[in-house]
Amino acid sequence: MSTRKNIAKYGCLPIAVLIGIALALSGGEDDTTTSSDAKPPAYNVVQHDKTGNQRQVIVEVDTTKSLRAVFDAVTDQLDDEAGYYVQINCSTGGTKAMDNRLANGRYAVGRMGAAVTGMDEGDIEFSTNPDRDCPAKN
C-alpha cells in the first residue's frame, strides 16, 4: 500500500484518539459546568419570588450533571427587571435547616437587576460547589 493511501486511510486516527482522550480527561457528560447548548436534566423549581427588586429562585435536581444547563434553562425564563439569585440544590442529602447546595448563580435583568446584583445588565455569574454528591451518599 502506498504512503498516500496510508495517510488517507489512517491520517485522522491520531486526531480522533486525542479528542477522545481529551473528552475523557475533561469529565465528558459528568461535567457540572457544561454549556447552555446542553439539554438540562430534569429539575424542579421549588421557590420563585415574583415580586421585589431582589428575587430568589430555588431549584432541586437529582444529579450533578449539567448544572450550568439547568441554570441557563431557569434564567431563560426570567424577564422581569430584577436581580435574581438562583440556588441549585440536590433533592436528597439536605435537612430542614441546611440544603445540599450544588451551585449558585446570579442574573441581572435590566438596570434594577444590575443595581441589586452589582453586575452589568444581562450579566450572569455561576459557580458550583465542588465535592458534592447528588444523589447524596448515605
N, C-alpha and C positions, 0 to 999 in steps of 0.2 A: 504494500500500500504506500502511496506517495506521501511525502510530508504534507503537501497541500491538503490531501484528503484527511489525514490525521488531525490537522488543525481544524478543518471544517467539522469533523466528527466529534472531537474532544475539546475544542478550544473554549467553550463556555463552561465546561465541567468545573474547573477550579473556581470560577466566579460563583457558581451555584453553591458549591461546598462552602465557600467563605460566607456567603449570605446566610446559609443555614446555620453555621456556627455562630455568627453574629446574633441571629434571632434567638438561638438557644441561650446564649450568654446574657442577652438583654431581658430575658424573662418571658418573651413571647406573649401569650394570652394572659399570663398572670400579672402583667404589668398594671399597677394600680393607677397609672397616670396616662393611659392611652389617650390618643387624640379624640377630638369631638367627632371624627368620622366614624368611630367605633359605635356599634349599637349597644346601648346600655343594657345591663342585666335588669331583671325585674326590681322595682323599687316601690316604696310606699311613702307618700308624703303624710306624716302624722301630725304636723303642725305647720300652718302657713298664716302668718299675720297678714291681715288685709288692710289695716289702717296704720297711720303714723308714718313718720319720715324714716324711721329705722325699723326694719321688719325682719323677723326671724323665720326661717324655713327649716324644719327638721325632717330628715328623710331616713328611712330604715331600709337596709339591704340585707341579703343573706350570703353575700360573698365579698371578697376584697377585689374581685376582678372589675376592671374598667370603671373605677370610681370617678375618674375625670369625665367619662361619658355620661355617668349619672348626673354629675354636677352640671354639665353642659345642657342635658335634657331638661333639668329643672329650671335653670336660668333662662333657657329659651322661652319659657312660658311667663316670665316676669317682665311686665312692661309698664307698670305704674311707676311714676317717678318716686324713687325712694332708694335708701341704702339697704341692701339685702345681705343678711348673714346666714349662710347655709351650713348646716351641720349634717354630716352623713354618719349614721350610727349603724352598728351591726344589730340585727334583730334579736341576737342572743348574746349572753355574756354580760349584760348590764344589770344594774339593780335599780330600784326606785330612786335611790339617791345619786347614782352615778351610771352614766351610759357607757357603752363600749364604742367610743368615738373612733371612727376610721379616717375621717377627713373633715376639713374646714374650708370654707370659701367665703369670699365677699364679692359683691357685684354692685356697681354704681350705675343706677339708671337716672339720667338727667342731672341737672345742676344740684338738686336736693340730694340725690344719691352720692354725688361727688363730695358735697359738703359733709354728709354724715359719715362716709367711709374714709375720707381723706385721700381718695383716689381721683383720677380724672374721669369724666363722664364716659360710660361704656366700658371702663376697665374692670377686669376681674383679677382676683387673687385666689389661688387654690393650693392647698398642701395636704399631704396625707400624713397620718401618724404611723411611723414605722413599727414593725414587730407586733402588729395587731392581727388576731385571727378572727375569721368570720367564715363559717360559724365558729363560735367560741369553743375552745378546748375545755373539756371537763376536768 
